[in-house]
Amino acid sequence: MSTSDSKPRPKPGSWPNQPQHEASPIPPSSWAKRTGFRPKFSGETTASDSGQISLPPPPARVVKEPETTPPAAAANTDGGSNHKMESREPDLEAGKVAPQQKVTPVANGKSGQEQAVKRRRDSDGGGGPVKGTSPGGNRRSGSGGQGDGARRQAPGRSDEAEMVVEEDSFVGRHVHMKYELRDSPGLVPIGFYGFQHFLSMLGSLVLIPLVIVPAMGGSHEDTAAVVSTVLFISGVTTLLHTYFGSRLPLIQGPSFVYLAPALAIINSPEFLGLNSNNFKHIMKELQGAIIIASAFQTILGYSGLMSLLLRLINPVVVAPTIAAVGLSFYSYGFPVVGNCLEISAAQILLVIMFSLYLRKISILGHRVFLIYAVPLGLAISWAIAFLLTETGLYTYKGCDPNIPASNIVSEYCRKHINKMKYCRVDTSHALRSSPWFRFPYPLQWGTPVFHWKMAVVMCFVSIIASVDSVGSYHASSLLVASRPPTPGVLSRGIGLEGLSSILAGLWGTGTGSSTLTENVHTIAVAKMGSRRAVEVGACIVIVLSLVGKVGAFIASIPVVMVAALLCYMWALLAALGLSNLRYSEAGSSRNIIIVGLSLFFSLSIPAYFQQYGISPNSNVSVPSYYQPYTVASHGPFRTTNSGVNYVMNTLLSMNMFVAFVVAIILDNTVPGSKQERGVYVWSETEAARREPAVAKDYELPFRVGKFFRWVKWVGL
């Protein structure tokens, strides 16, 4: 088993006492506890500050009493066993002496900490033994066989009763992970886990092109080309992010945050009357808006302005904003699924069964059904639809599914047109017509077109994408890293995401590139946090993107199956957004009201804008599920400046924008303690530089960081 670092890594968490004139290194604290809150008897919950870095309560260290120890140095407890308690240390954050930690006897040789970890692993479908160390380079063991959460048996005691020693608050944090950030399990496992990581997120990577390209009037061949381009850019930007961004194992790709503004631009009134080349014309408009917005995001990150914005971004802001992204597409989900219920509804049930009911089933040590719920559900339902198509169930004599519905004269064919169009799997010819090799290249659709009104909309969206990434950085660092990133590392990651989106705009993916929110769920489920595995997976995806048949195969997924997968993905996205509340006091009336108002107004205000000016009998040329994105042509803002009208009507019709504005105003104006708000606390730069584990987690490779030491806001 090889590791990415040849030198043994020091154990993070405990340090010798420092002189008072020196700044203390970052001590371990309750930020590493994954639950984030503890219930009270009053019914409310209390949580430590998310990411809080403060000195923990001093560990209750249980040691064997040597024969030479004087009586004054030990206390005789529990039937004559001698134990020594460390003296209390000051809490630097609170400015007071922290209470001593309680030592509890444990029966049967298992501590309550281990039992709690086991229960959490069982509920998550985790596998593998509970150990105090993780395989690979990020081991939590020190010298002499004493690791985190070590249990030492008192003299004269049997294995049936032991004393629990919690050396620091990292106990139980990483024990559930197979591989952590700097682990490198070997070439074969690393290739398998890397490809598994991307395959488990297949829905997030390829579903957006399957929605926006047909909306732009593109053909199946255009869809295949865009899918290949998305895979290529996702692999390249993921490599850039793991080397020069936040350095966390996070896959970059077309975020759902960009889907709503893309659909709004696609359905702009100036594009509704186009007769030919709709796809390339609208794609060039999208490219121009994305490039300008990405340049703005790059400046936001590398200038250090993101570090200032971090003071306003907390879990109570992130949770409703990301949840609104998932909830905003309800008008597209089941209305499209209903076109072929026997296929799409069965697919939804399969994904639910795999991800929930079969999540604990392990095959060769892997939770196959939980990890591959989306690809398995798609494959089985696709195979069923293929068999039904081949048996002639959706074949109607004298009817052609390729004829537009407006040109069909026969009432018999009109009745079954939806079955032929949406249930059959042979309506796409992309697989036959696509080449075997295709290299995506920049400006493949033509020179981008720039319009300021569309660029302004995308600039606001890039801020929301950055907020989404902040939550992903924090949550993923809790799972795989030794400490949370510093504000400089976070700003560096946001800046690189801006550069990645510029690449996406130049290559023409139709959306910007961002950290996918589903990363956190995938890391927790697959228990794979190795940065090297994600890099190898990105290389595999880049190779696959060059095979034209791969993109064509994905483009041939029937539209009802795409909608069925999106129902699951958007629901998961909404839940992942709300899960950020675990870092705050989720039971606080302050937070409940803020989140409730943000979510309600994120649905109600856009509904007002989307329905304004539309009469029940109006003849709208777009499908009903795209009508919410035509607001620019009929919204309530009607000033003399058409550009201002476009920007305001479009922004206020987007659920995520309204949720973000309401949440950030209320959370930063309504009084509340840091603990109640769950304020994100990031590592301090100077202290992080003195700790080798943090430096190896986040410092730039190839000695690049030494050239940017003076730029304190974008590095360690």
C-alpha positions as a printed Julia matrix, in Angstrom:
716×3 Matrix{Float64}:
   0.0    0.0     0.0
   1.49   3.27   -1.11
   0.94   6.71    0.26
   1.14  10.15   -1.31
   3.59  11.31    1.38
   6.78   9.42    2.12
   7.38  10.97    5.54
   5.3    9.79    8.49
   2.57  12.24    9.29
   2.35  13.67   12.81
  -0.81  13.15   14.74
  -2.99  16.27   14.75
  -4.89  17.22   17.81
  -2.53  17.39   20.8
   0.38  19.78   21.14
   2.84  20.58   23.91
   2.27  23.7    25.95
   3.32  26.83   24.06
   4.96  29.92   25.56
   2.54  32.75   26.2
   4.22  35.11   23.78
   3.59  32.75   20.85
   0.25  32.35   19.15
  -1.24  28.95   19.94
  -1.75  26.5    17.14
  -5.28  25.58   16.21
  -6.56  23.29   18.96
  -9.07  20.56   18.36
 -12.63  21.33   19.23
 -16.21  20.26   18.81
 -16.28  21.41   15.16
 -15.28  17.88   14.21
 -18.37  16.29   15.7
 -20.48  15.31   12.76
 -23.83  15.61   14.5
 -23.41  19.29   15.24
 -26.03  19.49   17.96
 -27.23  17.84   21.13
 -30.89  17.72   22.17
 -32.03  19.41   25.35
 -34.92  18.39   27.54
 -36.69  21.61   26.56
 -37.14  20.32   23.04
 -34.63  22.73   21.48
 -31.2   21.76   20.28
 -27.87  23.28   20.98
 -24.95  23.13   18.62
 -21.38  24.15   18.75
 -20.26  26.74   16.27
 -19.84  24.98   12.95
 -16.16  24.79   12.35
 -15.44  26.11   15.82
 -11.78  25.96   16.66
 -11.12  26.38   20.34
  -9.33  24.5    23.06
 -11.39  21.49   24.03
 -12.16  20.39   27.55
  -8.95  18.79   28.78
  -8.85  15.08   28.15
  -9.47  12.73   31.02
  -6.33  10.67   30.66
  -6.36   7.28   32.32
  -2.9    5.81   32.77
  -1.35   2.89   34.52
   0.05   4.02   37.84
   3.73   3.09   38.02
   5.07   1.71   41.25
   7.3    4.77   41.77
   4.45   7.24   41.57
   4.0    9.1    44.86
   0.6    8.84   46.49
  -0.03  12.54   46.08
   0.11  12.26   42.3
  -2.79   9.86   41.93
  -6.28   9.36   43.26
  -7.43   5.95   44.43
 -10.8    5.24   42.85
 -13.0    2.35   41.79
 -11.92  -0.43   44.06
  -8.32   0.48   44.51
  -7.38   1.37   40.9
  -5.08   4.37   40.67
  -5.77   6.99   38.0
  -4.22  10.34   37.25
  -6.24  13.27   35.89
  -4.6   16.05   33.92
  -4.95  19.58   35.19
  -7.47  21.86   33.6
  -6.34  24.2    30.82
  -7.78  27.6    29.9
 -10.3   27.85   27.08
  -8.85  30.49   24.77
 -12.16  31.14   23.02
 -14.32  31.49   26.1
 -11.66  33.03   28.33
 -12.39  30.64   31.19
 -11.2   27.36   32.6
 -12.81  24.44   30.85
 -14.45  21.79   33.01
 -12.82  18.46   33.48
 -13.96  15.64   31.26
 -15.87  12.83   32.9
 -14.38   9.36   32.9
 -16.94   6.59   32.64
 -16.44   2.86   33.1
 -17.5    0.77   30.14
 -18.6   -2.84   30.12
 -17.62  -5.57   27.7
 -14.62  -3.65   26.46
 -16.65  -1.25   24.26
 -16.87   2.42   24.94
 -19.95   4.54   24.45
 -18.01   6.43   21.8
 -17.47   3.24   19.79
 -21.09   2.2    20.22
 -22.28   5.6    19.01
 -19.99   5.38   15.99
 -21.28   1.89   15.24
 -24.89   3.06   15.46
 -24.16   5.96   13.12
 -22.38   3.68   10.65
 -25.26   1.22   10.71
 -27.8    3.94   10.07
 -25.74   5.25    7.17
 -25.07   1.83    5.75
 -21.39   1.98    6.6
 -19.2   -1.05    6.63
 -15.92  -2.13    8.04
 -14.65  -2.41   11.56
 -14.55   0.52   13.92
 -10.96   1.43   14.48
  -9.07   4.3    15.88
  -6.9    4.63   12.82
  -7.63   4.99    9.17
  -5.67   3.25    6.44
  -3.15   5.3     4.57
  -1.4    8.48    5.41
  -3.86  10.3     7.66
  -3.47   7.93   10.59
  -4.65   9.05   13.99
  -2.08   7.1    15.98
   0.87   8.3    17.88
   3.95   6.58   19.14
   3.87   3.76   21.56
   0.62   2.39   20.27
  -1.41   5.18   21.85
  -3.94   6.62   19.41
  -6.97   8.79   19.54
  -9.58   7.39   21.81
  -7.13   4.91   23.3
  -8.44   2.82   26.15
  -6.0    1.86   28.88
  -6.83  -0.91   31.34
  -6.32  -0.06   34.96
  -4.15  -2.37   37.09
  -5.97  -5.35   38.39
  -8.98  -4.82   36.1
 -10.34  -7.31   33.57
 -11.47  -6.66   29.99
 -15.06  -6.51   31.17
 -14.64  -3.07   32.65
 -12.37  -0.47   31.08
 -11.95   3.26   31.32
 -12.68   5.44   28.26
 -10.03   8.0    27.42
 -10.89  10.7    24.91
  -7.56  12.23   24.02
  -9.12  14.86   21.8
 -12.35  15.62   20.04
 -11.29  13.89   16.81
 -12.37  10.55   18.23
 -15.17   9.1    16.1
 -14.74  11.67   13.37
 -12.77   9.85   10.68
 -13.14   6.26   11.84
 -15.95   5.69    9.34
 -13.88   6.73    6.31
 -12.05   4.09    4.27
  -9.53   6.58    2.87
  -8.95  10.17    3.84
  -7.67  13.23    2.05
  -3.99  12.34    1.54
  -4.37   8.57    1.39
  -3.29   6.71   -1.74
  -4.48   3.09   -1.58
  -2.64   1.83   -4.67
  -3.12   2.0    -8.43
  -5.93  -0.54   -8.86
  -8.05   0.51   -5.85
  -7.48   4.17   -6.59
  -8.7    3.74  -10.17
 -11.76   1.82   -9.01
 -12.69   4.28   -6.29
 -12.05   7.27   -8.54
 -14.32   5.99  -11.3
 -16.89   4.96   -8.69
 -16.92   8.51   -7.35
 -17.77   9.97  -10.76
 -20.2    7.17  -11.64
 -22.18   7.68   -8.43
 -22.58  11.35   -9.43
 -23.55  10.57  -13.02
 -26.93  12.26  -12.65
 -25.41  15.55  -11.52
 -22.92  15.57  -14.4
 -25.02  14.75  -17.46
 -28.65  15.59  -16.71
 -28.36  19.36  -17.24
 -27.3   19.05  -20.93
 -30.19  16.63  -21.46
 -32.55  19.41  -20.31
 -31.16  22.6   -21.82
 -30.06  21.38  -25.28
 -33.57  20.23  -26.35
 -34.93  23.47  -24.87
 -32.59  25.38  -27.22
 -33.83  23.41  -30.21
 -30.75  21.24  -30.48
 -30.75  17.83  -32.12
 -29.73  14.52  -30.56
 -26.3   14.96  -32.12
 -25.97  18.4   -30.48
 -26.92  16.86  -27.14
 -24.25  14.17  -27.55
 -21.61  16.8   -28.34
 -22.54  18.91  -25.3
 -22.51  15.86  -23.01
 -18.99  14.98  -24.2
 -17.91  18.58  -23.64
 -19.37  18.58  -20.12
 -17.5   15.39  -19.21
 -14.25  16.82  -20.62
 -14.56  20.12  -18.76
 -15.62  18.34  -15.55
 -12.48  16.2   -15.61
 -10.15  19.11  -16.39
 -11.64  21.48  -13.79
 -11.68  18.75  -11.13
  -7.95  18.22  -11.66
  -7.33  21.97  -11.44
  -9.38  22.22   -8.25
  -7.65  19.34   -6.47
  -4.22  20.79   -7.31
  -4.68  24.57   -7.19
  -8.11  25.18   -5.64
  -9.31  24.15   -2.21
  -7.48  20.8    -2.68
 -10.49  18.94   -1.25
 -11.75  15.85   -3.13
 -14.66  17.68   -4.74
 -15.9   17.01   -8.28
 -16.51  20.09  -10.41
 -19.32  20.13  -12.93
 -22.46  21.85  -14.23
 -24.22  22.87  -11.04
 -28.01  22.96  -10.82
 -27.58  26.54   -9.57
 -26.97  27.59  -13.18
 -29.95  25.69  -14.62
 -32.7   28.21  -13.78
 -30.91  31.27  -15.24
 -29.92  29.23  -18.3
 -33.57  28.33  -18.9
 -34.56  31.97  -18.35
 -32.08  33.1   -21.02
 -33.16  30.31  -23.38
 -36.79  31.43  -23.08
 -36.03  35.13  -23.5
 -38.52  36.9   -25.82
 -35.86  37.75  -28.41
 -35.16  34.05  -29.0
 -38.75  32.85  -29.34
 -39.05  33.95  -32.98
 -35.9   32.28  -34.29
 -36.51  29.93  -37.21
 -33.13  28.29  -37.8
 -29.88  27.66  -35.91
 -31.62  28.25  -32.61
 -29.21  26.03  -30.72
 -25.95  27.69  -31.78
 -27.35  31.2   -31.48
 -28.66  30.69  -27.92
 -25.55  28.76  -26.91
 -23.34  31.7   -27.91
 -25.52  34.0   -25.78
 -25.11  31.65  -22.82
 -21.36  31.48  -23.35
 -21.02  35.25  -23.27
 -23.05  35.59  -20.05
 -21.13  32.77  -18.37
 -17.71  34.16  -19.3
 -18.46  37.61  -17.85
 -20.0   36.16  -14.67
 -17.06  33.8   -14.26
 -14.58  36.66  -14.54
 -16.54  38.4   -11.77
 -16.35  35.26   -9.61
 -12.62  34.99  -10.26
 -12.08  38.54   -9.05
 -14.33  37.85   -6.06
 -12.11  34.95   -5.03
  -8.56  36.06   -5.83
  -9.03  39.65   -4.64
  -9.92  38.51   -1.13
 -13.46  39.93   -1.28
 -14.79  36.43   -0.68
 -13.12  36.45    2.74
 -15.19  39.52    3.62
 -18.37  37.94    2.26
 -17.74  34.89    4.46
 -18.72  36.95    7.5
 -22.27  37.07    6.18
 -22.53  33.42    5.09
 -23.62  30.97    7.76
 -25.56  27.68    7.82
 -28.85  29.54    8.28
 -28.14  31.3     4.96
 -26.75  28.31    3.07
 -29.54  25.88    4.04
 -32.6   27.65    2.54
 -30.61  28.91   -0.46
 -29.54  25.45   -1.6
 -32.88  23.9    -0.65
 -34.62  26.46   -2.88
 -32.46  25.33   -5.82
 -33.87  21.83   -5.57
 -37.45  22.85   -4.86
 -37.61  25.36   -7.71
 -37.87  22.71  -10.45
 -41.04  21.05   -9.3
 -42.82  22.3   -12.42
 -40.5   20.24  -14.62
 -40.33  16.99  -12.64
 -43.57  15.06  -12.54
 -45.33  16.88  -15.41
 -42.74  15.29  -17.72
 -42.72  11.99  -15.81
 -46.47  11.72  -16.38
 -45.98  11.31  -20.13
 -44.98   7.66  -19.57
 -45.84   6.63  -16.03
 -45.24   2.91  -16.42
 -41.54   3.53  -17.13
 -40.65   6.67  -15.2
 -42.67   5.91  -12.05
 -41.09   2.45  -11.89
 -37.67   4.1   -12.19
 -38.37   6.46   -9.29
 -39.49   3.53   -7.15
 -36.34   1.59   -8.05
 -34.06   4.47   -7.05
 -35.96   4.91   -3.77
 -35.76   1.18   -3.05
 -32.01   1.06   -3.74
 -31.13   4.22   -1.79
 -33.35   3.54    1.23
 -34.6   -0.01    1.63
 -31.51  -1.81    0.31
 -28.89   0.67    1.5
 -27.41  -1.69    4.14
 -26.82  -4.61    1.79
 -23.1   -5.05    1.21
 -21.5   -6.91   -1.72
 -17.76  -7.52   -1.42
 -17.58  -4.86    1.26
 -19.32  -2.18   -0.8
 -22.8   -0.73   -0.3
 -23.55  -1.22   -3.97
 -27.22  -0.27   -3.92
 -26.66   2.88   -1.89
 -23.66   4.09   -3.9
 -25.05   3.26   -7.35
 -28.75   3.93   -6.74
 -29.06   6.34   -9.69
 -27.1    4.34  -12.32
 -28.75   1.06  -11.28
 -32.25   2.53  -11.4
 -31.56   4.03  -14.8
 -30.07   0.82  -16.23
 -32.93  -1.42  -15.08
 -35.72   0.91  -16.21
 -33.93   1.5   -19.52
 -33.67  -2.25  -20.08
 -37.39  -2.68  -19.31
 -38.31   0.1   -21.73
 -36.1   -1.49  -24.41
 -37.83  -4.86  -24.04
 -41.26  -3.25  -24.2
 -40.24  -1.32  -27.32
 -38.84  -4.4   -29.04
 -41.95  -6.46  -28.27
 -44.05  -3.87  -30.13
 -46.02  -2.6   -27.13
 -45.47   1.02  -28.22
 -45.82   0.36  -31.95
 -49.07   1.6   -33.48
 -49.92   0.73  -37.05
 -49.74   3.67  -39.43
 -48.29   6.06  -36.83
 -44.83   7.62  -36.91
 -43.39   9.11  -33.69
 -41.08  11.41  -35.7
 -44.02  13.35  -37.21
 -44.88  16.54  -35.25
 -48.14  16.29  -33.33
 -49.57  19.29  -35.21
 -49.25  17.42  -38.52
 -50.94  14.2   -37.37
 -54.42  13.82  -38.85
 -55.47  10.43  -37.5
 -57.28  10.57  -34.18
 -55.92   7.1   -33.38
 -52.34   8.33  -33.76
 -53.03  11.52  -31.8
 -54.26   9.41  -28.91
 -51.04   7.41  -28.7
 -48.52  10.07  -29.73
 -47.2   10.49  -26.15
 -46.62   6.75  -25.78
 -44.68   6.64  -29.04
 -42.66   9.77  -28.35
 -41.8    9.33  -24.67
 -41.92   5.58  -23.94
 -39.93   4.27  -26.9
 -36.16   4.1   -26.57
 -35.34   4.05  -30.3
 -36.39   7.61  -31.13
 -32.82   8.92  -30.79
 -30.39   8.38  -33.67
 -27.4    9.93  -31.89
 -25.7    6.61  -31.19
 -25.64   5.65  -34.88
 -24.63   9.05  -36.24
 -21.99  10.12  -33.69
 -18.29   9.53  -34.45
 -16.14   7.22  -32.37
 -13.63   9.97  -31.58
 -14.44  13.59  -30.93
 -12.18  16.13  -29.27
 -14.05  19.05  -27.63
 -12.38  22.34  -28.47
 -12.99  25.97  -27.43
 -15.42  28.14  -29.4
 -16.81  25.05  -31.13
 -20.23  26.72  -31.41
 -18.87  30.06  -32.61
 -17.8   33.37  -31.08
 -19.65  34.15  -27.82
 -22.18  36.98  -27.85
 -22.18  39.41  -24.91
 -25.27  41.21  -23.59
 -24.98  43.09  -20.33
 -28.45  42.21  -19.02
 -27.82  38.47  -19.27
 -24.33  38.88  -17.82
 -25.69  40.76  -14.77
 -28.13  37.95  -14.07
 -25.33  35.4   -14.25
 -23.11  37.51  -11.95
 -25.69  37.25   -9.17
 -25.99  33.54   -9.85
 -22.21  33.14   -9.51
 -22.47  34.6    -5.98
 -25.09  32.0    -5.08
 -22.87  29.28   -6.6
 -20.07  30.53   -4.33
 -22.37  30.29   -1.31
 -23.16  26.72   -2.32
 -19.45  25.94   -2.53
 -18.79  27.42    0.92
 -21.21  24.91    2.44
 -19.64  22.07    0.45
 -16.1   23.04    1.5
 -17.06  23.12    5.16
 -19.04  19.86    5.16
 -16.43  17.91    3.17
 -13.57  19.14    5.37
 -15.39  17.71    8.38
 -15.31  14.31    6.68
 -11.82  14.03    5.2
  -9.43  16.77    6.37
  -7.56  17.38    9.61
  -8.88  20.95    9.97
 -11.32  23.22    8.15
  -9.69  25.34    5.43
  -8.51  28.85    6.09
 -10.38  31.81    4.56
  -7.48  32.16    2.13
  -7.85  28.57    0.92
 -11.58  29.07    0.54
 -11.06  32.27   -1.47
  -8.52  30.44   -3.61
 -11.08  27.72   -4.3
 -13.77  30.23   -5.28
 -11.32  32.04   -7.55
 -10.39  28.8    -9.29
 -14.07  27.94   -9.71
 -14.38  31.24  -11.58
 -11.51  30.25  -13.88
 -13.15  26.85  -14.36
 -16.4   28.51  -15.38
 -14.49  30.62  -17.91
 -13.27  27.36  -19.45
 -16.84  26.06  -19.44
 -17.96  29.23  -21.21
 -15.22  28.99  -23.82
 -15.9   25.32  -24.55
 -19.67  25.82  -24.5
 -21.23  23.58  -21.84
 -24.28  25.82  -21.45
 -23.69  26.37  -17.72
 -20.92  27.43  -15.39
 -18.68  25.01  -13.51
 -18.98  24.78   -9.75
 -18.52  22.39   -6.85
 -21.39  19.92   -6.99
 -23.41  19.88   -3.77
 -23.87  16.11   -4.08
 -20.14  15.68   -3.36
 -20.78  15.64    0.38
 -23.4   12.91    0.07
 -21.16  10.83   -2.21
 -18.14  11.11    0.11
 -20.22  10.12    3.14
 -21.87   7.19    1.36
 -18.84   5.82   -0.49
 -16.55   6.59    2.49
 -13.88   7.66    0.04
 -12.17  10.98    0.69
  -8.89  10.4    -1.12
  -7.81  13.34   -3.23
  -5.69  11.05   -5.4
  -8.69   8.84   -6.2
 -10.69  11.82   -7.44
  -7.77  12.89   -9.62
  -7.5    9.43  -11.2
 -11.27   9.39  -11.72
 -11.05  12.77  -13.45
  -8.42  11.39  -15.85
 -10.7    8.44  -16.68
 -13.61  10.81  -17.37
 -11.44  12.93  -19.68
 -10.53   9.82  -21.7
 -14.18   8.74  -21.91
 -15.2   12.23  -23.06
 -13.05  11.78  -26.16
 -15.09   8.73  -27.21
 -18.01  10.2   -29.14
 -20.17   7.1   -28.64
 -20.14   7.62  -24.86
 -21.75  11.04  -25.14
 -24.17   9.71  -27.74
 -25.15   6.81  -25.5
 -25.95   9.2   -22.63
 -27.8   11.56  -25.0
 -30.09   8.71  -26.04
 -31.61   8.43  -22.53
 -35.37   8.98  -22.98
 -36.64  12.3   -21.66
 -39.05  10.71  -19.17
 -36.16   8.83  -17.58
 -34.2   12.06  -17.34
 -37.16  13.68  -15.57
 -37.49  10.71  -13.21
 -33.82  10.95  -12.23
 -34.15  14.69  -11.76
 -37.04  14.17   -9.34
 -34.66  12.2    -7.13
 -31.64  14.48   -7.66
 -33.54  17.69   -6.93
 -35.13  16.18   -3.82
 -31.67  15.09   -2.65
 -30.3   18.56   -3.36
 -33.05  20.19   -1.27
 -32.36  17.79    1.61
 -28.59  18.37    1.41
 -29.22  22.09    1.63
 -31.37  21.76    4.73
 -28.83  19.41    6.31
 -26.55  22.43    6.85
 -28.84  23.36    9.74
 -27.21  20.62   11.82
 -24.31  23.01   12.38
 -26.62  25.53   14.04
 -29.26  25.28   16.74
 -31.9   23.75   14.51
 -34.51  23.98   17.28
 -34.02  27.7    17.89
 -37.15  29.73   17.2
 -34.96  32.39   15.58
 -33.55  29.95   13.04
 -36.86  28.21   12.45
 -38.57  31.48   11.56
 -35.72  32.67    9.32
 -35.55  29.41    7.38
 -39.33  29.18    7.14
 -39.7   32.73    5.82
 -36.84  32.23    3.36
 -38.34  29.05    1.93
 -41.9   30.38    1.77
 -41.0   33.63    0.07
 -38.63  31.77   -2.27
 -41.7   29.96   -3.59
 -44.33  32.68   -3.28
 -42.56  35.75   -4.7
 -41.32  33.95   -7.87
 -44.85  32.55   -8.34
 -46.19  36.11   -8.38
 -43.65  37.19  -10.98
 -44.1   34.06  -13.1
 -47.89  34.34  -13.22
 -48.08  38.1   -13.66
 -49.55  39.16  -17.01
 -50.48  35.62  -18.14
 -54.18  35.16  -18.84
 -55.71  31.67  -18.62
 -56.49  31.66  -22.35
 -53.17  33.05  -23.54
 -51.45  31.13  -26.31
 -47.91  30.42  -25.04
 -45.53  28.82  -27.53
 -43.39  27.06  -24.89
 -44.31  23.92  -22.91
 -46.08  24.44  -19.6
 -43.03  23.35  -17.58
 -40.95  26.13  -19.22
 -43.5   28.89  -18.65
 -41.99  29.96  -15.28
 -38.84  30.96  -17.2
 -40.59  33.27  -19.68
 -41.11  35.93  -17.0
 -38.81  38.44  -18.74
 -41.5   39.08  -21.33
 -44.43  39.71  -18.96
 -43.08  40.45  -15.44
 -44.38  43.29  -13.26
 -41.23  45.43  -13.65
 -42.04  47.68  -16.6
 -39.79  50.72  -16.58
 -38.57  52.63  -19.61
 -35.3   50.63  -19.59
 -35.87  47.17  -21.03
 -32.54  45.9   -19.67
 -33.46  46.78  -16.08
 -36.85  45.15  -16.58
 -35.17  41.98  -17.81
 -32.72  41.8   -14.89
 -35.26  42.49  -12.14
 -38.01  40.26  -13.53
 -35.58  37.4   -14.09
 -33.8   37.63  -10.71
 -37.0   37.91   -8.67
 -38.5   34.95  -10.52
 -35.63  32.7    -9.38
 -36.36  30.88   -6.12
 -32.76  30.6    -4.99
 -32.12  34.34   -5.38
 -35.14  35.27   -3.25
 -34.2   32.69   -0.59
 -30.62  33.99   -0.48
 -31.63  37.64   -0.12
 -34.24  36.98    2.59
 -31.96  34.63    4.56
 -28.82  36.78    4.46
 -30.73  39.91    5.54
 -32.56  38.23    8.41
 -29.62  36.17    9.68
 -27.31  39.19    9.84
 -29.82  41.61   11.37
 -31.75  39.46   13.85
 -29.76  39.16   17.12
 -28.39  35.73   17.92
 -25.31  34.19   19.49
 -22.62  32.58   17.37
 -23.52  29.21   18.78
 -27.19  29.68   17.95
 -26.41  30.84   14.4
 -23.79  28.12   13.9
 -21.31  30.65   12.55
 -18.68  29.05   10.32
 -15.27  29.36   11.99
 -12.33  28.68    9.7
  -8.73  27.87   10.54
  -6.39  30.78   11.2
  -3.62  31.17    8.68
  -0.6   31.51   10.97
  -1.63  28.68   13.26
  -2.42  26.43   10.28
   1.06  27.01    8.84
   2.64  25.7    12.03
   0.67  22.48   11.95
   2.15  20.03    9.4
  -1.11  18.11    8.86
  -3.02  21.25    7.84
  -0.18  22.46    5.63
  -0.08  19.15    3.76
  -3.87  19.16    3.37
  -4.18  22.59    1.77
  -0.83  23.97    0.61
  -0.28  24.28   -3.13
   1.87  21.58   -4.79
   5.12  21.92   -6.77
   6.27  24.76   -4.47
   3.78  27.07   -6.16
   2.62  28.37   -2.8
   6.02  29.9    -2.06
   5.57  32.37   -4.91
   2.28  33.56   -3.42
   3.19  33.79    0.26
   2.65  37.53    0.11
  -0.93  37.04   -1.11
  -2.26  36.12    2.32
  -5.91  36.06    1.3
  -5.55  33.19   -1.21
  -3.36  30.68    0.59
  -1.91  29.36    3.78
